[in-house]
Amino acid sequence: MHLSIYKTGIFILVINLIICSSAFATPEYAERSEQGCLTCHMDEEGGGKLTTEGLEFASSGYTWPPIGGYRVLGPIRKSVRLGVGLFHIIAAFLWFGTILYVHLMLKPAYAERGLPRGEVALGLISMVVVGISGTLLTISRIRSLDVLYLSQWGQLLSLKIIFYLIMISSALFTVLFIGPKLKRGRIKAAIPDNKIFDPLTLQAFDGEKESPAYIAFKGKVYDMTALKLWKGGTHMKHQAGHDLTGAIKKAPHGEEKLESLTQAGTYDAALKAPKTFAQKAFYFIAYMNLSIVFIVLFIIAYWRWGL
C-alpha cells in the first residue's frame, strides 16, 4: 500500500511539472487571480508563452499572489529573506568594490609580483557569501526551473549565475596556480653596475622582505627605505618599486620632498622587461573580471529598471 501511495505521489508530481511548463489560460485562473490574460501570458488572448508572473503563478500551485513561488510569505520568512538579501548586497559591494579599486586605481601591476593577502581574503570571503546568499534568494523566488529560461527575468538571472561561476573559477585559478608563480618570479634587489634602473630591476626594490624601498621620479631613483611613512614599501596607496612621476600630482605635497632624499641612480622606462606567462595570464584574468563586473552591473540595472 505504501508503494502504491508513493507511485501515486510521483505520478501527481510529474503531472504538475508538465502543467507548470505548459500552462493554459482558463477562466478559472483569471477568476482566482482577478487578473487579465496579459498578466500571465505574452499573448493578450491567453495561452502560449508565460510571463514571469505566469510562471510563478503556475509553480506556486496556481495560488495568487505568487510571492516567490510560495502561498504567502509570513513576517518571519520575509525578515529572513530581507536579512539574506542584505548580506548578499554587502558581500557583492565589497567584492566588486575591491575589483574596481585594485584594477582602476592601483592597476593590476600592483599585484603582478604576488597577490596581496588582504585583497585575496576579502575577495574569497565575499564570493562565498555572494554564492550562498544568492542560492538561498534564488530558491526563495522560484519553484520551477522553467522560470530560468522561459522568462526574460529568469534569463537575466541565469546570465548573472553564469558570470558568477566564471569569476569564481578564474579567481580560484589565479589564487591556486597564477599567484604562486608570480611570487616565484620575484627577482632579488640588486643595484645595476651603471646605476640605470629598468622597470623590472626597480620592481625588486619594493620594501618587502627586508628589501630596500626605491621609487622612480622624473628619471631619477630615490631611496625611501629610512622614511617611516614608507614602512613596508607602501605609502598611502603608493607602492615602492614603481615609477611615481604621475602620482605626485595627487599628493598633498610637492616634489621638493624628494630633494633631501638619497638618489640611488637613474631610471629608463624604455628598458621594458618581457612579462612572464604568469604575468600575462594574470593581466588577462584581471581585465576579464573587470569587464564582467561592468556587464553584471548593467544586467542588474536592466533587470531592476529596464524590464
N, C-alpha and C positions, 0 to 999 in steps of 0.2 A: 504494500500500500504506500509506504514511504517512497519507494522508487517511482510509483505511478504519479504521486504528487510532485516529485522532483522533475519528472519528464514534462508534466503539465506546466510547471513553472517556467521551464526552459522554452517551451513552445510559446507561451504568452510573451516572454521576453523578446523572442525573435520576431513575433508579430508586431510588438510595439516598436522595435527598431525599424522594421520595414515601413510602418506607418509614419514614423518620425522623419524618415528620409524622403518620403513621397506623399506628403500630406496634401489633402484635398480641401477645398473650401466648401463648407456646408453651412446652411442657415443656423444649425445648432451651435457651431463655433462662434458665429457672428453674434448670436443672441447671448452666448455665455460671456463673451468678451466685451460686448457692446461697442465693437469697433467695426469700421468699414473694411472692405476687402484689401485695400491698399496698405493697411497696417501690417498684414502678414504676407501679402503676395505682391510680386512685382507687377503682375497684370491686374488692372483695375476691375476686371470681370471675375477675378479669383482663379484659383488653380495654378499649376505650373510652379515656377521657381519661388522660393520663400525668401522673405526679408529676414534680417536678424531677429526682429521681434517674432516673426512666424516660426523660425527655428527654435527659439527659446520657448515659445508657447507650446510647440509640439514636444520638445524634450522635457518639459516640466509636467507632462501628463495632461495637457490642454487645460491648465489652471491659470486663470488671469487674476492679477498681473504676473507675468513670468519673471519674477525677480531672480536673476541669476540661475534660473533652472530649478528653483525651489518654490514651494507653495507660498509661504510667507516667511520672510526673514524677521525673526524676533529681535528685540532690542539687544540681547546678548550676542547673537550671531552678527548683527550689524556692527556692534562695537569691536568684535574680534576682527572682522573684515577691515574695519577702519584702521585698527592698530597694525595689521599686517601691511595694509596699503601705505601707511606712514613709514614703516621700516623699509618698504620697497623703494619709495621715493628718496629717502635719505641715503640709502646704500647706492642707488643709481646716481644721485647727485655727487657723492664722494668719488665714485668710480669714474664717471665722465669728467668731473672737475679735475681729478688728478691727471687724466689723459690730456685734457685741454691745456692745463698749466705746464706740464712737462714738455709737451710737443710744440706748443706755441710760444711759451715764454723762455723755457730753459733750452729747448731744442733737443732732438734725440742724441746729439753729441754729448750731452750731459751724462748719459748712461752707457756710451759705447765702450767704455773701459771696464764695465761691470755694473750690474743692476743695483741701484740703491735699495737697501733693505727696507727702509721706511715706506717708500712708494710701492714696493713689491708686496709687503704685508698688507697695506691698506687696500691695494687693488684686489688681492686674492680674497680677503675677508668680504669686501664689497660685492665681488662676483658671486660668492657663495650665498650671501644674504639675498641678493637680487634673484638668484636662481630658485632658492627655497620659497621666498615670498611670492615670486611670480608664479610658481607652480600652484601654490595654495590659492592665489587670486584667480588663476585660470580655472581651476577645479570648481571654485565657488560660483563662477559665472556661466559655465556651460555644463550640460549633462549629456551632450551628444557631439561626437566628432564632426558631424555634418556642419556645425557652425563654423569650423575652422576653414572649410573650403567652399561652402556654398553661399557664404555671405561676404560682403566687402569688409565688414568689421572683422570677421574671422580670418580673412586672407591677410589683412594688415597685422593681426596678432601673430599669424604664422610667420610672416616676414621678420617680425621682432624676435621670435624664438630662434629662427634660423641664424640671424645675425648674432644673437647672443651665443649660440653654440660655436660659431666661427671665432668670435672674440675670445671665448674662454679656452678654446682649443689652441689658438695662436698664443695666448698668454702662458698656458702650461708648457707649450713647446719652447717658448722663449726662456722661461724660468728653468726648465729641466735640461735643455740642450744648448741654447744660444748663450745664456748667462755664464755658465762655467767656461765656455770657450772665450768669451770676452775677457774674463779675469785672467785666463792663462795667456792671453795675448798682450798683457801688460809688459812694457819694457822697463829696464832699470834706468834710474835717473843718472845721466852722465853728461857733463858739460862737453860740448864738441871742442876739438882742438883749436879750431878757428873761432870759437865762441859765436858761431852763427847758428841759431836755433831754427829748425823747421817745425811744422805743426806736430809731427809725430814725436820728435825729441822733446818739445815743450810739454807735451801731454804727460810725460813721465814725472814732471815736477808738479804734482797735484797736491802736495802737502799731506798725503795719506801714507800710512805705514812707514812713518819716520822719514819720508822723502821730503826734500825742500819744496817750498811753495813759490813758484815763479809765475809771473804773468807777463804778457807782451802788451806794449802800448806804443803806438806810432813808431813801430820798427825797432823798439828797444825792449829788452827783457829786464824786469825788475824782481829783486828778491824780497818776498813778503813774509818769509818764514818767521822772523822775530816779532811780527806785529800780533798783538793779542786778538785783534778783530779778524785775523786770518787764521785762527787756530783750526787745525784740521784741514786747511786748504780751502775753507769756504768762508766767504764774507757776504752776508745777506743772501742773495740768490746767485752770487757770482762764484765760480769755481776756478781755483788755480789750475794752471796748465793750459790756459786758453788766451787768445788774443782778445783783450777787453777794450780795444780802442773805441768801439762804438758805444760801450756801456757807460762811459764817463758822462755822456750827455744826460743820463737819467739819474746820476749820482748827486747827492746834496752838496758835494764839494767839487772843486776843480782839479785840473791836472797838477797844480802846484804841490799837492800832497805827495806826488811821486818824486819830486826833485831831491828830497833828503834821503831817498832810499838807495841801496846799493844796486848798481847796474851790473848784471851778470853777463851781458852780451847783447847782440843784435838779433832781430827776428826777420826771417824771409818767408812770407806766406806763400810765395810761389813754389817753394820746395815741398810740394804736397806728396805725402807718402800714400801708396796704394792701400785701399781698405781691404781687410781680410774678408773671407767668406762669411764669417760670423757677423762682422760689422754690416756687410751688405744685407744679410738676412734680417738683422735687427732693424735696419732702416726701413726695409720693405714692410715688415710687420708693423712697425711703429706708424708709418703713414697710412697703411691699410686700415688699422684700427681707428686712426683719426678720421679717415673718410667715413668709416662705418658709424662713428659717433654722430656725425652730421646727418647721415642718412636716417638713422634711428630717430634723431630729434625731429627731422622732417616728417617721418611716419607718425610720430606721436602728435605733432601739430595738426597734420591732416586728419588723423584719427579723431582728435578732440573737436576740431573746428571746421574741418573740410567736408565731413560726411553729412 
